[in-house]
Amino acid sequence: MVSCLILSPTAQMIPSPLAAVVFDMDGLLLDTETLYRTALFEACADLGREMADALHLSLVGAPKDAAAALIMAHFGPDFPLLQFDARCRVIFEDLCGAGVGLKPGARDLLAFLKGRGVPRGLATSTARETAEGHLRQAGLFDLLDVLVTRTDVAFGKPHPETYLKAAELLGVDPLRCLALEDSHNGVRAASAAGMATIMVPDMLQPTDEIRSLCIGVVGSLEQVQFALEDCLSVVEK
């Protein structure tokens, strides 16, 4: 087995040969986390409450059921969660109305992997209808081979099921996959699935724990592509 490009002294490397790359969506491919933040803060204000920065950051990468529990624990049992969720959805979809932005390098990386014949999956905590809609709107849907959403699994991140399901649908060994994530819960999920994981931070910076679960932390998807170009060129030689 050829091993490629050590990105971190924590010692895993990009698997070679590489069976697949599995992507998170929000904050990794789509520049939507800032929109979610705006929606959360505005919906709270509309209800006469104040969203705390620490609470917001704890919600990044959390599936809806886990996020709801965190919100209720923070605000208390009288918090109108259903009204809050409805208001968040309206604000968020209004913000997305002008188009869903891409993170730098997202389309190029997916197209590069497709051109090299590397299977591409997506593992997201977002519900299927919303995820498909945003990926189509952003023009990324056809660049992905499989899509696993919160709708498709019993357990959301940080449980590994979302990533394991993506590997199963791709027909590959998760130990031969590279996962790309921006959130702590996502990194925990991908690592628990046995995937070599790279974090590309968005709202959250890595902790010592998160760094220990990654083969590396890089600043952009462009840097991930550079690493993969080197890795795949070694294999082709």
C-alpha positions in Angstrom: 0.0 0.0 0.0 1.3 3.5 -0.9 0.7 6.2 1.7 0.3 9.8 0.7 0.9 13.2 2.3 1.0 13.3 6.0 -1.1 16.3 6.9 -0.8 15.9 10.7 1.6 14.3 13.2 -1.4 12.4 14.5 -0.4 9.9 12.0 -3.2 8.6 9.7 -2.7 9.4 6.1 -4.9 9.8 3.1 -5.8 6.2 2.1 -4.1 4.9 -1.0 -5.6 3.7 -3.2 -8.5 6.0 -2.3 -11.9 4.4 -2.5 -14.1 7.5 -2.1 -14.3 11.0 -0.6 -17.3 11.7 1.6 -18.3 15.4 2.1 -20.3 17.2 4.8 -22.6 19.8 3.3 -23.3 23.0 5.3 -20.2 25.0 6.1 -18.1 22.6 4.0 -19.5 22.6 0.5 -22.2 25.2 1.0 -21.7 28.6 2.6 -24.8 28.3 4.7 -23.7 28.4 8.3 -23.7 32.2 8.4 -27.3 32.1 7.1 -28.3 29.6 9.8 -26.7 31.9 12.4 -28.7 34.9 11.1 -31.9 32.8 11.2 -31.3 31.6 14.7 -30.6 35.0 16.1 -33.4 36.7 14.3 -36.0 34.0 15.3 -35.0 34.3 18.9 -35.3 38.1 18.8 -38.8 37.8 17.2 -39.8 35.7 20.2 -38.3 38.2 22.7 -35.4 35.9 23.5 -31.7 36.3 23.0 -29.6 33.7 21.3 -26.2 33.2 23.0 -23.0 32.8 20.9 -22.0 29.7 22.9 -25.4 28.1 22.3 -25.2 28.9 18.6 -21.8 27.3 18.3 -23.0 24.2 20.1 -25.7 23.8 17.4 -23.2 23.8 14.5 -23.2 20.4 12.9 -25.9 19.0 15.3 -28.9 17.2 13.8 -32.3 18.7 14.5 -33.2 16.5 17.4 -30.0 17.1 19.2 -30.2 20.8 18.5 -33.7 20.9 19.9 -32.5 19.3 23.1 -29.7 21.9 23.5 -32.1 24.8 22.8 -34.7 23.5 25.4 -31.9 22.9 28.0 -30.7 26.5 27.5 -34.1 28.4 27.4 -36.2 26.1 29.6 -39.4 24.1 29.2 -41.6 27.1 28.4 -39.6 27.9 25.2 -41.9 27.8 22.1 -39.8 25.4 20.1 -42.2 24.7 17.3 -42.8 28.4 16.8 -39.1 29.0 16.9 -38.4 26.3 14.3 -41.0 27.6 12.0 -39.7 31.1 12.2 -36.1 29.9 11.6 -37.2 28.0 8.5 -38.9 31.1 7.0 -35.9 33.4 7.7 -33.4 30.8 6.4 -35.3 30.1 3.2 -35.7 33.8 2.6 -32.0 34.2 2.9 -31.4 31.4 0.5 -33.8 32.8 -2.0 -31.1 34.8 -3.8 -29.0 31.6 -4.2 -27.0 29.3 -2.1 -23.3 30.3 -1.9 -20.5 27.8 -2.4 -17.4 27.5 -0.2 -14.3 28.3 -2.2 -13.0 25.3 -4.2 -16.2 23.2 -3.7 -17.2 22.8 -7.3 -13.6 22.4 -8.5 -12.8 19.7 -6.0 -15.9 17.7 -6.8 -15.2 18.0 -10.6 -11.6 17.1 -10.1 -12.5 13.9 -8.2 -15.2 13.0 -10.8 -12.6 13.5 -13.5 -10.2 11.1 -11.7 -12.9 8.5 -11.2 -13.0 8.9 -7.4 -16.5 8.2 -6.1 -18.1 11.1 -4.1 -20.6 10.9 -1.3 -22.3 13.3 0.9 -23.2 12.8 4.6 -25.2 15.6 6.1 -27.3 16.3 9.2 -29.8 18.2 7.1 -33.1 16.6 6.0 -33.3 15.1 2.5 -35.7 17.5 0.9 -33.7 20.6 2.1 -30.4 19.1 1.2 -31.4 18.0 -2.3 -33.0 21.4 -2.9 -29.9 23.4 -1.8 -27.5 21.1 -3.7 -29.5 21.4 -6.9 -29.8 25.2 -6.4 -26.0 25.4 -6.0 -25.3 23.1 -9.0 -23.6 20.4 -7.1 -26.2 17.6 -7.0 -25.0 16.0 -10.2 -21.4 15.9 -9.0 -22.3 13.6 -6.2 -22.8 9.8 -6.5 -24.7 9.2 -3.2 -26.5 11.4 -0.7 -27.1 10.4 2.9 -29.2 12.8 5.0 -30.6 12.9 8.5 -33.8 11.5 7.0 -32.0 8.4 6.0 -30.5 7.3 9.3 -31.7 6.4 12.8 -28.8 8.3 14.5 -27.4 11.7 13.6 -23.9 12.9 14.0 -21.7 12.5 16.1 -22.9 8.9 15.7 -21.0 7.3 12.7 -24.2 6.0 10.9 -24.4 8.8 8.3 -20.8 8.1 7.2 -21.1 4.3 7.3 -24.3 4.5 5.2 -22.5 6.6 2.6 -19.7 4.1 2.4 -22.3 1.3 2.1 -24.1 3.0 -0.7 -20.9 3.7 -2.5 -19.9 0.0 -2.1 -16.6 0.8 -0.5 -14.7 0.1 2.8 -15.0 3.2 5.1 -11.3 2.6 6.1 -10.4 3.4 2.4 -12.4 6.7 2.5 -11.5 10.3 3.1 -14.0 12.4 4.9 -14.2 16.2 4.8 -15.8 18.1 7.7 -16.1 21.6 9.2 -17.8 20.8 12.5 -16.8 19.0 15.7 -19.7 16.6 15.6 -19.0 15.8 12.0 -15.3 15.0 12.7 -16.4 12.8 15.5 -18.8 10.9 13.3 -16.4 10.4 10.4 -13.6 9.3 12.6 -15.8 6.9 14.5 -16.8 5.4 11.1 -13.1 4.7 10.5 -12.5 7.3 7.8 -9.4 9.4 7.5 -10.8 12.8 8.3 -9.7 16.3 7.3 -11.3 19.3 9.0 -11.8 22.5 7.0 -13.0 24.9 9.8 -15.9 27.3 9.2 -17.7 28.5 12.3 -15.7 26.2 14.7 -12.0 26.0 15.2 -10.5 22.6 16.2 -9.9 21.6 19.8 -7.1 19.3 20.9 -9.6 16.5 20.8 -10.7 17.3 17.3 -7.2 17.6 16.0 -6.4 14.2 17.5 -9.2 12.7 15.4 -8.1 14.2 12.1 -5.2 13.5 9.7 -5.1 17.3 9.3 -6.8 20.6 9.5 -6.5 22.9 6.5 -7.8 26.3 5.6 -9.7 25.6 2.4 -11.0 23.0 0.0 -8.4 24.2 -2.5 -5.7 22.9 -0.1 -7.5 19.5 0.1 -7.4 19.4 -3.7 -3.7 20.1 -3.7 -3.1 17.2 -1.3 -5.3 14.9 -3.3 -3.5 15.8 -6.5 -0.2 14.8 -4.9 -1.7 11.6 -3.5 -3.3 10.5 -6.7 -0.3 11.3 -8.8 1.8 9.1 -6.6 -0.6 6.2 -7.1 -0.7 6.8 -10.9 3.0 6.5 -11.1 
